[in-house]
C-alpha cells in the first residue's frame, strides 16, 4: 500500500511537522525506537534529523518495505520483527519510543493499556504517541458521516484524559499534548 511509503504530499508533510514538534525537546543523542514502523517514514525522517533510531513492525511485508526505503535513503537503521503488545526488548532499552498512526486501531481499553505498558517498559524517558481525539474535527466528521448512514469509521478515538490515564498507571506522566 503506497500510503505506508509515500513521503510526499501535504498529509505526509503535516505528519512530519507533528513529529518534529513532538521531538523538539528530545535530545538527538537519544536512542529511539519507532514501533510499528510501517514503511519507515518516521524512521527515515528522524534518522535524517540526526537521531539514532531503530525500527520494528509485526508485518513482514512492512519490515521489507521499511528496510528497502531505509537502504534507498542510504541510512543505517535496523528493522526487526516485534509485536507491540509483547515486545522482546529489554526494559528501558531505548531513551524514547515513538508509536505513530497505531493507537486508533485498538478497539478496547485493555489492548490500549497493554500497549502503553509495553511502550513505557521499553522507554527510559519518553513515549511519543499519536492518537485520535474524539473532539477533533476529523473524529466529529466521521461520527456525522456514520449518523447520516454513511460508512462507520474503523478508527477508535480516545479522549486525552483516557490516554493520560494509561500512562499514569505505569508511572509515566503526560508532558505535552
Buried (B, 14 or more C-beta within 10 A) or exposed (E): EEEBBEBEEEEBEEBBEEBEEBBEEBEEEBBBBBBBBBBBBBBBBBBEEEBBBBBBBBBEEBBEBBBBBBEEBEBEBEBBEBBBEEBEBEEEBBBBBBBBBBBBBBEEEEBBBBBBBBBBBBBBEBBBBBBBBBEEEEBEEBBEEEEEEEEEBEBBBBEEEBBBBBBEEBEBEEEEE
